[in-house]
């Protein structure tokens, strides 16, 4: 008999023994089940000891000696396979009826311990020469399945899918379905539905948003952006997104179309579709940039991130985004975070306060403006209206469009106490809406006139390169709001007085003083029943020494003025509609540019030498705008008076007035 060997490979105790010899030699060890095709291994481990093995049948042969050293074996199971068993030297034995591939726990002392778990009840049918594969037979029903996201319900193999035919069949039902709730007219809503159906028809009614009966990743991204429409002051609450749980093929088709309708509503609102400015005032001729239905659906569905593509229909200008951030901050404060209770502090009316005075309202002012201290403080030093308080008041006055004197006036108290969060939120939303009327591309270099701020700015590559004070139209002679391009300027201009000014202002004065026009240097010509009035160039000319021309239907322009003392006033709505600018020669040098050869000094040298037209090297965009709230270069929110009442009109149109 060949002596068995014991090997230790890679930390695993491997035993090769003639199992057939051992089992046949030990009385009572052979299990009766070995006679069958099925082997049932007892639960208790079988222990084979050396002294239990009888001597061989040959008389002269010596018994095989099995030495079982005590070994420390790793936890990995040890497997005995029939192909590992050596052949018998004397006489081969028949193979066992089954191949054995049974894990067992290795012994801790001499001897062999075979611990075999109970095999599955199913009857194995394995070839003795093939190793049994290590297969997990755990029933699949017991394996936990991943939970699908809430926005995309799990679909079974037989769940309905959305086909082109189903979408085509849904067109009539969708066209006649109840319209969304909103401020758009019924005609506009039905027109949008017709355009959505035409868009799908042009693509053979292929779905955009539903795949395998569930919302696609693009759809989920768009739905997430729709849920945040309020961040941009939009309202798509009237466009609910249907659930797909348990949806039939017809339901899926309606859901597909409803999502497209909501996406279009967002995209068009973001472009300014909710308000037609000209209906609010004939002087609001700015044109919202509203995208077409097919543009919106094509761009959003084809984008790598549908939500971002949808959000991008909002104004791209930094001024808009800064107001959007301030709106988020205000709402954060209203939620009771980051000291939002400061805005609820009310300052009682009382005497005017100046530096050095004491008053019980000072602690309230400190808290309201974010300085140290508490509203209840009553120590003498807490009641002092000192330089630090006055500076904070001056900053507040400046940002609120008040004279920045640092003195606590009744008007300042009203501003401090009357800036209710809901009122400021409505103002922010109204101004964000007006940004939708501004061209998306304002020009790398352009001029901005902000009427409520009484300023003119020149912007180059996003930076302010020139700023000047402005005088704008009176409330009854408002400066119109529009965009155009400046093309040339005129030095030593004459002024052809508009007929409206002749009728409303000059004729009444002529009735009182027939020499009025002559005394003021006007030239009068008559053509039938019509008279024309012209003021020649000179020091008394109402246009000053220069005017900046951008031909428009309103006959307004930027110009100099002989009454420059008015620029010292904080309130500067005095003109007949044109925009008077401070430092006009400096502005002229900037808009002409150094490449033109026209410096500020050279332009001044033309004064008094006759009318001279100078074309700009290239047309320069100019935007006459109306923003009562904006964020300055230091990130501070500035609030101005609504001198023309445009805020109130926009708020009413958006339904923001209670």
ABEGO torsion letter per residue (X at the ends): XBBBBBBBBGGBBBBBBBAAAAAAABBGABBAAAABABBBBBABBBBBBAAABBBBABAABBBBBBBBBBBBBBABBBBBBAAABBBBAABBBBBBABBBBBBBBBBABBEBBBBBBBBBABBBBBBAABBBBBBBABBAAABBBBBBBAABBBBBAABBBBBAAAAAAAAAAAAABBBBBBABBAAAAAAAAAAAAAAAAAAGGBBAABBGGBBBAAAAAAAAAAAAAAAAGBBAAABBBBBABGBBAAAAAAAAAAAAAAAAAAAAAAAGAABBAAAABAABABBBBBBBAAAAAAAAAABABAAAAAAAABBABAAAAAAAAAAAAAAAAAAGBGGAAAAABBBBBEBBBBBGBBBAAAAAAAAAAGBBEBAABABAAAABBBAAAAAAAAAAAAAAGBBBAGBBBAAAAAAAAABBAAAAAAAAAAAAAAAAABBABAEABBBBBBAAAGBBBBBBGGBBABBBBBBBBBAABBBBBBBBBBABBBBGBBBBBBAAAAAAAAAAAAAABAAAAAAAGBBBBBBEABBBBBBBBEAABAAEABBBBBBBAAGBBBBBBABAAAAABABABABAGBBBBBGAAAAAAAAAEAAAGBBAAAAAAABGAEBBBBBBABBBBBBBBBBABBBBAAGBBBBBBBAAGAAAAAAAAAGABX
